[in-house]
Amino acid sequence: MINKLVLENLKDRWVRTLLSALVVGVQVMSILTLIGLSRGMLQESAAHAKGTAADIFLKPDSQGTFSFSTGQLSEKFVDFLAKQPHVKQAVGVLMSPIQGELITPMNGVDIPRFEKMSGGFRYLAGGPPQAPDDLIVDEYYARQHKLHVGQIVKLLNHNWRVCAVVQGGVLGRLIVQLSTLQRLTANAAPPRVSEILVKLDNPALTDQEVAHFNQLLRGNLQAVSMEAFVSQFSVNNIPQLRAFIYVITVIAVIVGFLVVFLSMYTAVIERTREIGILKALGAKPLTILDILVREAVVLALVGCILGIAFSFGTKALIMTFMPASLHAVNVPDWWPIAGAIALAGALLGATYPGLKAARQDAIEALAYE
Amino acid sequence: MSEASAVGERSQTGLDIIRVRGLEKVYHVGDVDVPALRGVDLDVRRGEFLAVIGPSGSGKSTLFHILGGLAPPTAGHVYLDGVDLRGLKESERTEMRQKKVGFVFQKYNLLPTLTARDNIVIAQSLAGTSDWPPGFDSILTLLGIKHRLDHKPRALSGGEQQRVAIARALVNEPAILLADEPTGNLDTANSNAVLDILRDLNHRVGQTILMITHNPEAAAFADRTVTMRDGRIVGS
C-alpha cells in the first residue's frame, strides 16, 4: 500500500516528478557520455595504432605515451632500424597538430611504404596520392567536414587536394606524404619524425626485439610492443582524465542531491497536511521517512533509465555531427555505477526533507492550510 | 488503593472506555504558559455516543487531541480502554492510534492521491492488517459509499468524503471513534445524513463515539452531551 501511495503521489505531481527525473537523467547522461567519450576516444586511438599492423612502436626516450610533438627523432633512425635483423619494415611517422582540431593531428608518412606494412588503406573513394599535396582523409573526417575527392582543403596554412576517402581505423584521420609535412613544419632539414613503427618478420620475436632495441637505442628511443602500447589506452592510465571523471562524478552527486532535495523539500511542505493525516492514522516517523525515501528512489531509477536513453542520444549526436573530432561508445558496464551515483545523490537529497517530515507534529500538520 | 489506580481498574473492567481525571494541558507559547485544560474529569461508557460541546477556546479540541493520543497530557490521568495515556511514549501512542482510535475530522482529511478504497486500506496497512473485518461490508452499505470506492476524493461530494472518512476510522475496529466537528463543512442535508449514520453505528454496532461540536443541533444526536468552557467541563 505504501508503494501505491508513493506512486500515486509521484503521478499526482507529475510535472515536478518528470522535471526531477529529467534532471537526474541529465546527470546520469553526463556521466555516461563522459565515460563513453573517454573510452571511445581511447579505443579509437588504440584502433588507429593497431591498424598500422606494426609489431613495435618507438618514440623518443623521455616522451609519455599520450604526448606528442613534431619531429623529435632523426629520420636516420628509421633507416637504422630497417637494417636490423628480423625487421621487415620500419616507417617513420610525423604528427602535426592542426589548429582547431583538438585531437586530430595530421600524420605524415611514406605512404607506399606504410601501405606495404599495414596491408594498405581501404579506399572508399579516390585512390593513392599522386602529388605531394594530396591528402587522404578517413570516412569520419570526410563526413564531419563534408569532404569529397578532388576538393581543396586548407590545413596548416596549405592547400591540400583530397585524393581519397578511406575506411577509418588506420594510423589517423588525415594522412599526407611525410616529406611535404616535414617541409611545412620545419622538420625537413634535417628530416625528423615523431615516432617509428616497426614490423618484424616474425611477430613471435616482438618481446625479444623490444628488449634488444631498448638496449641498442638507450637514451635515444624507447621501444614498446604494439600490444603493450595499445593496452595503455585506458582511462586508468591517464591520471588527469581519471581526476576529471572523479570531479564530474562528484558534481553529478551534488546536482542529484540538490534536485531531489528541492523536490522532496517542496513535497514535504506541500504535503504537510497529508503527513499529519498519516500520523493521525498511526504512521510511525520511520514510515513517513520511508515514503519520502521510496519517492526519491523512484525518481533516481526513472532518472537513471532516462539518462541511459539520453546517453544513446548523445552518442548518436556525436557520431552524426562530430565523428572525426569525437568518438563515443556506449558503456553498459557504467550503467549500474551511474545509477548508484544518481541513487546516492537522491538518497542524500531525501534525507533532510524525510527527517523533517518524520519529525512533524501531527496536530500542527493537520492544522496546516 | 490510590484514586488513579482505582480509576484505571474500573476502566479495565470494561465499565468505561474512557476515564479522565484531573486532566491538565498547558501549551508553552514563547515564554508564556497557556493552560488549555484545567482539570477535566470525564467518563465515557462503552457503547455510548457522547457529544462534547463548547465555544471556541473552551479546550474541546485539546481534549480530542489528548484522547486520540495526538498530544500528551501535562498532568492528570487519561485511561483509554484501560491504558493510561500519560505514561505512554510517542511510539506507544502511535500504536494506540493505529488500533484503538478512529478519527473523523471536520475537513475529512482524506489522502487526495488515493481512491476512497485505498484511503480505507492504508489505515489498515498502517495498523498491520489486510482483510476488511467481518461486518465491514454492511458498514459500507450503511454509509452508502460502496459504489464510490474507486473514486478519488476530488470526485466525491463533501458528504461522501466524510462518509469515507468514517469508514476509514472504523476499519480497524477501534475502541472509540473520535469525531471533531464532523459536520462543520457540510450543508444541512449532508450534516443530518452523517449524524444519522453516526447514531446508527452507535445503535446497531455499539460503536463508542465521542463527538466534538459547537453546534447544539448536532449534539442532540448524541446520547449525552457535556459542555466545556475555559478548559473545564461545566455541565452534562
Interface residues (C-beta under 8 A of the other chain):
Chain A: M1 I2 K4 L5 E8 N9 K11 D12 R273 E274 G276 I277 L278 K279 A280 L281 G282 A283 K284 T287 A362 I363 L366
Chain B: H65 G68 L70 A71 S91 T94 E95 R97 Q98 K99 F103 F105 N109 L110 L111 P112 T113 L114 D118 V121 I122 A123 Q124 S125 L126 A127 R168
